[in-house]
Amino acid sequence: MPVGVTDVSDQYDDAIAALREIHEDYTLNAAQRGAAGAAIKDLYIQLGSQAIQRVEGRTALLSALIAELTAVSDSIQLNPVGEVLDKLNACIEQGRTLYEESKKELTP
């Protein structure tokens, strides 16, 4: 199944929403909230700089999304925040699935 613009856009929206929950959770320490805030900024930059109309652009976006979410997830593993961490991990897995599907479209 081809990965479309809407798939990538929806995945970014879900990921940024999960990151915002982490960023605004004051039970976490400043470094953990900061990692989420930095990931939000990085994802917006990536989203703006890639042409998601092309398969190559979507694949690059999904790769960046996975890297950013994994970094935040890793930073809060020691102090998991339950449901928010579950949402973030679900976004990572969905991003990986879309990334793998998108990569298949790049190979002839």
C-alpha positions in Angstrom: 0.0 0.0 0.0 1.6 3.3 -1.0 2.3 5.8 1.7 0.6 9.0 0.8 0.9 12.7 1.9 -2.0 12.3 4.3 -0.4 9.3 6.0 2.8 11.2 6.7 1.0 14.4 7.7 -1.3 12.5 10.1 1.6 10.6 11.6 3.4 13.9 12.2 0.3 15.4 13.8 -0.1 12.4 16.1 3.6 12.5 17.1 3.6 16.2 17.8 0.5 15.9 19.9 2.2 13.2 22.0 5.3 15.2 22.3 3.3 18.3 23.5 1.8 16.2 26.3 5.3 15.3 27.4 6.5 18.8 27.0 3.7 20.1 29.2 3.9 17.4 31.9 5.4 19.1 34.9 5.9 15.8 36.7 8.8 15.2 34.4 12.1 16.9 34.8 13.3 19.9 32.8 15.6 17.8 30.6 12.9 15.4 29.7 10.4 18.2 28.8 13.2 20.0 27.0 13.9 16.9 24.8 10.3 16.8 23.8 10.3 20.6 23.1 13.4 20.2 21.0 11.9 17.3 19.1 8.8 19.3 18.3 10.9 22.1 16.8 13.0 19.7 14.8 10.0 17.9 13.4 8.4 21.2 12.3 11.7 22.1 10.6 11.8 18.7 8.9 8.2 18.9 7.8 8.8 22.4 6.3 12.0 21.4 4.5 10.9 18.2 2.8 8.6 18.0 -0.2 6.1 15.3 1.0 4.6 15.1 -2.5 7.6 12.9 -3.5 8.3 9.5 -2.1 11.8 10.5 -1.2 10.6 13.4 0.8 8.1 11.3 2.7 10.7 8.7 3.5 13.1 11.3 4.8 10.3 12.8 7.0 9.5 9.4 8.4 13.1 8.7 9.1 13.4 12.0 11.0 10.2 11.4 12.9 11.4 8.0 14.1 14.7 9.4 15.2 13.2 12.3 17.1 10.5 10.2 18.8 13.0 7.5 19.8 15.3 10.0 21.3 12.5 11.4 23.5 11.2 8.0 24.4 14.7 6.9 25.4 15.1 10.0 27.6 12.0 9.2 29.6 12.3 5.5 29.9 13.8 5.9 33.4 10.7 7.8 34.5 7.9 6.5 32.3 4.8 8.6 32.1 2.4 5.7 31.4 -0.2 6.5 28.8 1.8 9.3 27.2 4.8 7.0 26.7 2.5 4.4 25.2 1.2 7.0 22.7 4.7 8.0 21.8 5.8 4.4 21.3 2.7 3.8 19.2 3.7 6.8 17.0 7.2 5.4 16.7 5.9 2.0 15.6 3.4 3.5 13.1 6.2 5.7 11.8 8.4 2.7 11.3 5.7 0.9 9.4 5.0 3.8 7.1 8.8 4.3 6.6 9.3 0.7 5.6 6.3 0.9 3.2 7.7 4.2 1.7 11.2 2.6 1.3 9.6 -0.2 -0.8 8.2 2.4 -3.2 11.8 3.7 -3.7 13.2 0.4 -4.9 12.2 -0.7 -8.4 
